[in-house]
Amino acid sequence: MIVIRGVGVPGRGASGGDEEIAFPAMAGPFQITFDCADADRMAEFWSIALGYRIEPPPTGYLSWGDYLRSHQLPVPPAGSISAIVDPDQVGPRIVFLRASDGSLASSRVHLDIRAGTSEGAKTAKVAELIDAGATQVRRVDEDGDWWVVLLDPEGNEFCVT
C-alpha cells in the first residue's frame, strides 16, 4: 500500500497537511509522474524501492524503441522517459520524465514505503535502498513507532515506515 503524506499542502487541514491519505483501492486508473534529470536511473531506483518492475514494451516488441519506430514515432533520447509498473497490477504506474532546466524544484512528490512493523523489516529495507543509491537523512521516533527519512538519488525525500 502506498501512503501519501501531505506536508504543508494548502487545504489539507489546520496543521498544514500532516495527515496521511492511504489508497487501498482505486476508483480509477492514474499514474504518478516525477520530473527528474535521469529517468532511467530513477526508474531503476524506484522499481527496487517499491517492488515494481520497469514497464516492458508491448507484446511482440523487443524494446520501446522498436515499438515507437514501428509506429513511426520519434524515439526519445536515453534517460528522458521511463516507467515502472506494479507486477500485481494493483498500484499505479509511475512515470519519470526528464524535466527542462530549472523546473526540477517546482514540484515534489513524497512517498512512504511501508516495509512492515518489525524493526528487522524496516532496517533491511533502509539498507537495501541505501545500497540502491538512497541517502539516509534521519530516523524519527514518535509515539512508540519509528521511520526513516531518506533521499532518492536525485534528492527527493521519502520515508520507510
ABEGO torsion letter per residue (X at the ends): XBBBBBBGBBGAEAAGGABBBBBABBABBBBBBBBBABAAAAAAAAAAAAGBBBBBBBBGBABAAAAAAAAGBBBBBBGABBBBBBAAGABBBBBBBBBBBGAAAABBBBBBBBAEABAAAAAAAAAAAAAAGBBBABBBBBGGBBBBBBBBAAGBBBBBX
